[in-house]
Amino acid sequence: MIRVVSFLLCIFIFLFSAGNVNAEQGWITDAKVTKIVAVVNGGINVRITPELTACTSQSGYGVHYASIYPDHPGKENMLAILLAAYMADKTVAIYLSDDTCKVYEVELGGR
């Protein structure tokens, strides 16, 4: 009985952690855009799959949103790429510049 419970617990942990990405600097190489939000300060928040965790998004959107800040010089280009990927159901690669999920670069088609 203990083995069965342990096995089921392992499956549960695997299923609910396999689709998440921790907030840290670096590339997320194969992501799908699930939501795009234009926030009041002029920035953009984006939610992806695999799900981000522990982000500090702008305008209080929570731990699952990465942010493109309004002062980023490539904001409009990145928004265009994210919208194209969302509308065409294509993947993107997103480079996070720090552990708050601040978006630095976006590539259409993944990496």
Number of C-alpha atoms within 10 A of each C-alpha: 6 7 8 9 10 11 11 12 12 11 12 11 10 11 11 9 12 10 11 15 16 15 23 19 16 15 17 20 15 18 21 20 20 15 14 18 13 15 17 10 11 11 19 24 24 21 20 23 17 19 19 20 19 17 21 19 21 20 14 9 17 14 17 23 28 28 26 28 20 16 10 13 11 14 20 14 12 21 19 12 17 26 16 16 21 18 10 9 12 17 22 24 19 26 19 22 16 14 15 21 29 24 24 21 17 22 17 18 15 17 13
